[in-house]
Amino acid sequence: MSTTTVSDWDATFDQALAAELRRRATRRRAAFWLLAFVFAATMLGTTLPTPLYVIYQARWHFGAGIVTMIFAVYAAGVLAALLLAGRSSDQAGRKPVLAVALGASALSTVVFILAPDVGVLLVARIVSGLSAGLMTGTATAALTELVPASAGRRASLVATAVNMGGLGLGALVAGLFAQYAPHPTTLVFAVYLAVLAIAAVCLRFVPETVSPRQRPVLRLAGFSLPEQGRGEFIAAGTAAFAAFSLLGLFSALAPTFLGTIMHEQNHAVQGGAVFLIFGVGTLTQLLVSRFSSRRVVLAGLGLFLAGLGLIVAALAQAGVALFLTGTVVAGVAVGAVFMGSLATANRLAPPGRRGQAVSAFFVACYCGLVIPVVGVGVASQFIGDFRSVLALSILLAVLCVFALASIARASVAPASVAPASITPASITPASITQADASDPEASR
């Protein structure tokens, strides 16, 4: 007759607890990658129209100025969502906001399919912008909360990689459809609706990470900047503004420049050029992910200046090869700057207001995406494409130097952010978002 001791019961309980913890960890890892797919799928849809603008131009007879307007209303939709609903996921939970973002993406896709003129195209882009604005801040915060503190670096890497990767893939896929498939302005959107349906199924298996929840209040949230490390947060936002300005230039006008200045009419090549800057940026993030965010940002800003110079020289000489070389260099720079600056913003964001703080960072990103591009579109009507791009490049170079100097100062004098990193009570999955214990910035 066997006798069960207290120690046996303790051992059995410990084993059962360990098994349950492993199951929960496995489910959260699966949910993390499902959410990453949802994020990427949504961002993919926002750049599907990019290589199609040339087709729309030929069909409805409008110029580059209208293209920039179409792009501007998209970014305006993003900014409206970020400013008015920046805290909505902090209040109502991540999943409801993510579901609304997917629904808006599906609605915009249907409008694209049915669009009979430029006016309806503008409506589709506004709704697409609302979808992207709701998705970016919410998905970034949720990815961070689905991993333990030691995997915070991975969350930042995946958030930036799927964001940029999805944007680049959308342009590439649409370019291929436009060049080689029938009905280029409808078939690609019909296929994308199926992708969104898969994403909606994936979202059902993602757990909610916000508790307790409350009714969201839609109002102008303003800018939620962290008290500690505010200067570095602003510098990171400035760097992201410059990076997204270059991305906006490519997303809105690269196919037009290739067609009009360099006489490259292949839609797949035009979409491929947009994909190149996003794809190289994504690959760069994977390669430099183990370096500290400050070093990555500083290196990226240095390369950013070189990329600007190459692109301006390519437009001056109408050289496709030089343009693609500049695109690769700019892609490396943008990938490094975006990853490092978002990691910095994530690290400095206060846990209780993470969604709002990350949304404030993306406000800077999308201001960069729209304002300079609209300026180029308007200026090109008076001084030509090349001079307008040159003026933008000079402005971005100035912002780049400012961000370089500010972040370099923060790396020399990091004492202002030290308490948030070393207080034991602050070391939780919600409060560590960028760096693990091996990151020098998180341990200061």
N, C-alpha and C positions, 0 to 999 in steps of 0.2 A: 504494500500500500504506500503510495507516494505522498509526500508532504510538500505542500507549496509554501515557501517562505515569503516573507515580505520583500526580500531582495529579488526573488523571482518575479513577483508582481511588478516591482519597480523596473526590472529589466524589460519585461514584456511591454509595460507602458511606454518606456523610452523608445523601444523599437517601433511601436505603433505610431508614436508621435513623430519619430524621424521619417517613417514611411509617408505619413500624411504631409509633412513639410516638403518632402521630395515631390509628391504629387502636385502640391500647390505650386511649387517652383516650376515644374514642368508645364503646368497649365499657363502660368504667367509668361514663360518664355514663348510658348506657342502664340499666346495672345499678342505679345510684343511684335512678332513677325507678321501676324495677321493685320495688325494695325499699321505696320509699315507698308504693307501692300495697299491698304485703303488710302493711306496718305499719298503714295506714289501714283495710284490710279487717278485720284482727284487732280493732282498737279499735272499729270499727262494730258488731261482734257483741256487745260488752260492754254496750251500751245498748239493744239491741233489746227487752229485756224491760221497759224503763222505762214506756212508755205502756200496757203490757199488765197492769201490776199492778192497775189498777182492775178489769179484767175478771176476773183471778184472784181478787180480793177478793170480787166478786159471786158467783163460781162456788163458792168454797171457804169463804166466810164468815169472813174474818179482817180485823183492823183495821190501823191505821197502825203499831202496834208490831211486827207480823209483817213488814210491808214493810221497816222499818228492819233487822230481823233478816236478811231475805233479802239486803239490801244489805250488811249487815255481814259476812256469810260470804263474799261476793264479795271485799270488800276484804281479808278475812283470807287468802283464797287468794292475792291479789296479794302481800301482805306475806310470806307463807310462801315464795313463789317468789323474791322479792327477797332475803330474808335467807338462805335455804338454798342458793340457786343463783346468788347475785349474781356470783360469779366463774366460773361454769361456762363462759360464752362466752369469757372470757379464757383458759381452759385448753383446752377441747375445740374451740373455734372458734365463729364466729357462726352459720354455716349449720345445724349440727346442733341448736342451741338454738332457732333460728327455726323449724325443721321440727317440733320437739316442740311449740312454742307453737301452730302451725297445727293440729297433730293434736289438742291439747287443746281448741282452739276448736271443731273439728268434733265431737268427742265431746260437749262440753257442748250443742251445737246439737241433736244427736240426742236427748239426754236431755230437753231442753226440749220437743221434739216429742212424746215419749212420756210426759211427766210426768202422773201421775194424781192427784197431791195436792201439798200444800205441802212435804212432806218430800223428795220427789224434786226439787222446784224448788230447794230448798236445795243439794242435791248438784250440780245443774246450775250453780248460781251459784259454787260453790266451784271447780269445774273451769274455769269461765270466768275466774275470778280468777287461777288458776294460769297460764292462757294469757296473760293481760294482763301479769302480773308477769314472765314469761319474755320477752315481746316488747318491753316498753318500754325497759329498760336495754340489751338486746342490739341492737335495731334502731337506737336512738339512737347507740350506739357505732359500729355498722357503717356507718351513713350518714356519720358523721364521717370514717371511714377510707377511704371510697370517693371522696373529693374531695381535691384538693390543698390545701395550707395556705391559699392565697389565697381559697379558697371555703369556709372554715370557717364563716363567718357564714351562708352559704346552708344548710349542713348543719343548723345549729341551728334556723334558721327553718323548714326543711322538717320536721324532727323534731317541733317543737312544733305546726306547722300540721296535719300529717296526724294527729297524736295527737288534738288537739281537734276537728278537722274530722270525723274518723271517729266520735268519740263523739257529736257533735251530729247527724250524718247518721243514725246508728243509731236515735236517738229519733224523728227526723222520719219516716223510712221506716216504722218500726213503727206510728207513730200513723196514718199514711195507710192502711196495710194494715188496722189495727184498725177504722177508721171506714168504709172504702169497699170492702174486699175480703172474700170469704167466708173462713171458718175462720181468724180473725185470730191465734190462738195457735199455728197450725201452718204455714200457707202462707208466712208471712214467713221462718220458719226454714228451710223447704225451699228457698226461693230463695237464702237466705244460704249454704246448703251449696254451691250452684253457684258462688257468689262465692269461697268458700274453695278450691274445686277450681282455679279460675283463678289464685288467689294461689299455690297450690302449684306450678303450672307456671311461674309467674314466678320463684319462688325458685330453680328449677333453673339459671337463667341469671345468678344473682348469684354473683360469685366470693368465695372465702373470703379474709378479710383478716387472719386471725391465723396466725402462723407463728413458731416451731414449736408444734405442738399436743400436748396430753397428756391423759391420762384425767382427767375432772373428779372432784372430791371434793365430795360434797354434805354440807355441814356448816354450822353457824351461822357465817356469814362475819363477823358484826359490822359495825361501821360503819367504812368506810374514808374518813377525812377527810384532806384534803391538809394537809401541814405548813405550807406557805406560803399565806397568805390564808385560814386556817381560820375566823377570825371572820366574814369576808365570806361564806364558804361556808355557815356556820350561819345567817347572816342571810337568805341566799337560800333556804335550806331552810324557814326560818320563814315567809317571804313565800309560798312555794309551799304550805305547810301551810294558810295562811289562804285562799289562792285555791281550793285543792281542797276546803276545807270548804264554801265557797259552792257549788261545783260539785256536791258530794255532796248538799247540801240540795236542789238542783234535781233532780238525777238520781233521788233516792229519793222526795222528797215533793212536788215541784211539781205533778204531776198530781193528787195527793190534795188539796192545798191549793186548787187551781183548782176541783175538783169539790165539796168540802165547804164551803169558806169563801166562794168566789166563785160557786158554782153554775154552773160552766161544764162541761158534760157531754160536749162534743165531743172525741173521742179525738185527732183531728188537731190541734186547738188545744192540747190538753195536751202532745202530743208536740212541737208547734211551739214551745211556750214553752221546753222543754228545748233544742231545736235552736237557738233564738234566742241563748241565752247562749253556747253553744259556737260557733255560726256567727259571731256578732259578735266573739267572742274570736279566731277564726281570721283574720277580715278585719283586725282590729286588728294582728295580728302581721305581716301582709303590708304594712300601711301604715307601720309604725314600724320595719321591719327594718333600715333604714340608720342608725338612731340608736344611740348607745352603750347597752349593756345597763344600765348604772347609771341613766342618765337615764330609760330606759323603765321600769325597776322603780320608781323614785321617783315618776314620774308616775302609774303604775298604782296604787300604794298610796294615793296621794291620792284618786284616783277611786274606789277601793275603799270608802273611808269614805262617799262620797256615795251609791254604789250600795246599801250596807247601809241607809242612812237611808231611801232611797226604798222599798226592799222592805218594811221594817218599817212604814212609813206606809201602804203599799198593803194589807198584811194587817190593819192596824188599821181601815181604812176599807172593806175588802172591795172595793177598786177594781181592776178588771181592767186598765184603761188605765194607771193609775199603776204597777201591778205590772209590766206590759210595759215601761214606761219605765225602771223600776229594773233590769229584766233587761238592757236594752240598755246602760245605764251600767255595770252589774256585768260584762257581757260584755267591754266595752272594758277595764275594769280587770283582769279575770282574764287576758285575752289578753296584756296588756302585762306583768303580773307573772309569768306562767308563762314567756313567751318570755325575758324578761330574766333571770329567776332560773336557768332551765336553761342559758342561754348563760353565765352566771357560773359555774355548777357545771362545765360543760364546759371552760371556760377554765382553771379552777383544778385540775381533775382531773389527777393524774400519769399520764403515758402508759402505763406498765406496768400500772397498776391502774385503767384508765379504766372498764371495765365495772363493777367493784365500787364505784367512787366514784359513778358515775351511778346505780347501783342504790340506793346510800345516799340520794341525793337523792330518788329516787322513793319510798323508804320514808317520808320526810317527807311527800311528796305524798299517799300513800295512807293514812297515819295521819290526815291531815287529812280525807281522803275518808270515813273510817269513824267515827272516835271522836266528833266533834261530832254527826254525824247520829244515831248511836245514842243519844247523850245527849239530843237533841231528842225522839227517839221515846219514850224512857223518861219524860222530864220531862213530855211532853204528856199522859201518863196521869194526872198529878197536878195540874199547873198550867195545862193547856190548850195548844193549838197556838201561840197568839200569844205568850204569856209565855215559852214555851220557845225560840221563835225570837228573841225579844228578848234573852234571856240569852245565846244563842249569838252574836248580833250584838255585844253588849258585849265578849265574850271575843275575838272576831275583831278588833274595833277596837283592843283593847289590843295584840294581837300585831302588828297592822299598824303601830302607832306604834313598837313596839320595832324592827321590821325597818327602818322608815324611818330611825330614828336610827342604827342600826348601819351600814347601807349608806352613809348620808351621811358618817359618820365615815371609812369605808373610802375614799370618793372624795376626802376631804381629805388623808388620809395613806396613799397607796398604796405606800409604799416597801417594805412587807413582801412584796409580790408581784412586785416589779420584776425580781429575778434570773431568775425563770422566764420572763419575757417577752423579755429582751434578750440572753440567752446564745445565741450563734450556733448552738451544737450542739443547742439545744432547738427550733430553728425547723424542724420537720418536719411532714409531714401528720398524724402521730399526736399531736403535742404542741400544735398550734394548733387549737382546736376551735370557738371562738366568733368571733374577730375576725380580719379581714384587716389588711393593713398600714395601712389608713385608720382603723381603730378606735383611738381614743385610749387605750382601756384596754389593748389588746394591745401598744401601743408604749411603755408606761411602763416 
